[in-house]
Amino acid sequence: MGELRIEYDGTNYAEVATAKQASILYNIDHDWELLVEFVNSDRSIPEALRKAFPNRLYRISLLSKKRISFNKVTFPATMKKTEVRLGPAAWIEYADGTGLCYHVMIANR
């Protein structure tokens, strides 16, 4: 999976999908980036589905360029909390069951 890093230039979303790029990263400002990923970018999706729907939107992520503390943040009870560990990476996922999901990365200690 490649990742194209560009400044946002007003590219039409449909043109990006047609280009069959796995993902595109927009540099919004000095604090935030927007990552747009398509179905063909996630290897956990079965290959048959990736081939059948390569240009479909998979997810949009708003990424902070700086660390943000979530120590005092309380999520609503409707958000299910799950701790995830994958190799050296670890995060807490808060999901509402309809597709809205927050991933809070756990800093290395």
Secondary structure, DSSP 8 states (H G I E B T S, - for coil): ---EEEE-----HHHHHHTT-SEEEEE-SSSEEEEEEEGGG-TTS-HHHHHHSTTSEEEEEEEESS----TT----TTSEEEEEEETTEEEEEEE-SSS-EEEEE----
